[in-house]
Amino acid sequence: MDTYDVVIIGAGGAGMMCGLQAGRRGRRVVLLDHASVVGRKIRISGGGRCNFTNTGAEPAQYVSGNPDFCRSALSRYTADDFLELIQSHGIAFHEKTLGQLFCDRSAQQVIDMLVEECRAVGASIVLDCHVRAVEKKERFLVRTSAGEYSADSLVIATGGLSLPKIGASDLGYRIAKQFDVRITETAPALDAFVFSPQDQRFFGELTGVAVPAVATCGGASFREQVLFTHTGLSGPAALQASLYWKKGLEVSVDLLPDTSTDEMLKWFAQQKAAGSRANVKTLLAQRLPKRVAERFCELGSVTDKPMAQQSAEALEKLCRGLKEWRFTPHGTVGYRTAEVTRGGVDTRELSSKTMECKKVPGLYFIGEVVDVTGWLGGYNFQWAWSSGWAAGQAV
Ligand SMILES: Cc1cc2nc3c(=O)[nH]c(=O)nc-3n(C[C@H](O)[C@H](O)[C@H](O)COP(=O)(O)OP(=O)(O)OC[C@H]3O[C@@H](n4cnc5c(N)ncnc54)[C@H](O)[C@@H]3O)c2cc1C
């Protein structure tokens, strides 16, 4: 049996941050991961460039049963702190938009940096290591395909359920259940919406069309692009809205975010008053992609008659349909494509300062396995770094 101070299950972003911090404090650390390489999610993140943090990361951009839970960790290990680490490794980066920081070159640089930092403090990483059982007596004992590991502290950093094909598993939740630690309902999030079969047929021909829009769900609104897919609605604004979506909830989309309903109605009225012979959809195509204009004219039952012959009611209905297009998703695509898992280990079970379980001393949960889920834009990695750092100071 190998004896350590700290065993960390999961060598993703949160696990490695925790490992390197604990190692810096002189703790003997081992990270166990069933994958054959570390940090596979980091590798594919941000389109291969890893959106590794967001300079504006604050509790308001996280969804959780307790929205205040993440405050302590986020304020003690900030985006600036992670940036300092990035800069100390000479990794070039840039801000894309809205405080989102990306590597100039490759996400692999972030992985290499974390591995190097772990090595520098003597934290070992064991790959292809399959956990068979976890026990707690005096100390924690982890039985694996690569032998047995014992430690005073056990950190669960196994991430969420998204992307099982690159190693996501439910081990973290199973360990929580084993120790009677509550879990909030989990669901795929930052995921594309799937339309009802009827909407799929109706909007199917818009596949591939992107529109700047505001998507609203559950009281949260996001202004970015939406993208029609063959099964539903994707694009950053839709993905963000999915974080707030639950079965049965409606999603509302403003497809003309730069123009108010009154301005649109005025514009239509002017065209009408001028006796425009143009068709409504032709006029609308000045402001929206042509195919979108056509579909929404049909949705609003606007006839093919020239503008001058349209009724005021029909034009108002069309405007409202574009400014407040509402649909009830059939679902989201699921863990196969979702960027994150919403929900997880209930924050009421954990100390917000150390991430330690209140009822199981020595057991810690960090990163995505916890019920703290950030918006798109570097917030989820910042949570991985901050929660990993917090546990790293305590284990
Ligand atoms: C396609 C995609 C792109 C993304 N892009 C971004 C982005 O640009 N910016 C951002 O902030 N967030 C992004 N995210 C979200 C981000 O990747 C995660 O929130 C973050 O990686 C969570 O870190 P973690 O360490 O908690 O979990 P993970 O990174 O998922 O790490 C968990 C580790 O645990 C291991 N593990 C799992 N089960 C077991 C088991 N049974 N036994 C042993 N080991 C196990 C896994 O192999 C993995 O190494 C993206 C996600 C996806 C899917």
The ligand as a Gaussian input file, in Angstrom:
#p B3LYP/6-31G(d) Opt

LIG

0 1
 C      -16.111000      20.914000     -25.116000
 C      -15.926000      21.674000     -23.832000
 C      -15.331000      22.923000     -23.875000
 C      -15.185000      23.659000     -22.685000
 N      -14.574000      24.873000     -22.754000
 C      -14.426000      25.596000     -21.608000
 C      -13.730000      26.830000     -21.634000
 O      -13.172000      27.230000     -22.659000
 N      -13.671000      27.543000     -20.465000
 C      -14.231000      27.090000     -19.285000
 O      -14.152000      27.774000     -18.274000
 N      -14.822000      25.882000     -19.237000
 C      -14.923000      25.134000     -20.349000
 N      -15.521000      23.906000     -20.294000
 C      -15.936000      23.382000     -18.964000
 C      -14.681000      22.882000     -18.232000
 O      -13.948000      22.036000     -19.091000
 C      -15.031000      22.122000     -16.957000
 O      -15.937000      22.859000     -16.180000
 C      -13.760000      21.836000     -16.137000
 O      -12.893000      21.042000     -16.918000
 C      -14.083000      21.142000     -14.838000
 O      -12.874000      20.802000     -14.213000
 P      -12.805000      19.570000     -13.213000
 O      -11.368000      19.420000     -12.873000
 O      -13.796000      19.730000     -12.142000
 O      -13.297000      18.331000     -14.073000
 P      -12.628000      17.613000     -15.424000
 O      -11.832000      18.631000     -16.112000
 O      -13.768000      17.001000     -16.059000
 O      -11.645000      16.581000     -14.770000
 C      -12.115000      15.409000     -14.150000
 C      -11.034000      14.377000     -14.206000
 O      -11.483000      13.255000     -13.462000
 C      -11.220000      12.077000     -14.186000
 N      -12.196000      11.060000     -13.813000
 C      -13.529000      11.043000     -14.056000
 N      -14.058000       9.916000     -13.612000
 C      -13.052000       9.187000     -13.050000
 C      -12.984000       7.906000     -12.440000
 N      -14.082000       7.127000     -12.341000
 N      -11.796000       7.473000     -11.983000
 C      -10.685000       8.236000     -12.123000
 N      -10.685000       9.441000     -12.709000
 C      -11.870000       9.932000     -13.162000
 C      -11.327000      12.490000     -15.643000
 O      -10.606000      11.602000     -16.485000
 C      -10.738000      13.887000     -15.610000
 O       -9.351000      13.885000     -15.843000
 C      -15.653000      23.138000     -21.450000
 C      -16.225000      21.866000     -21.428000
 C      -16.366000      21.131000     -22.603000
 C      -16.979000      19.772000     -22.524000

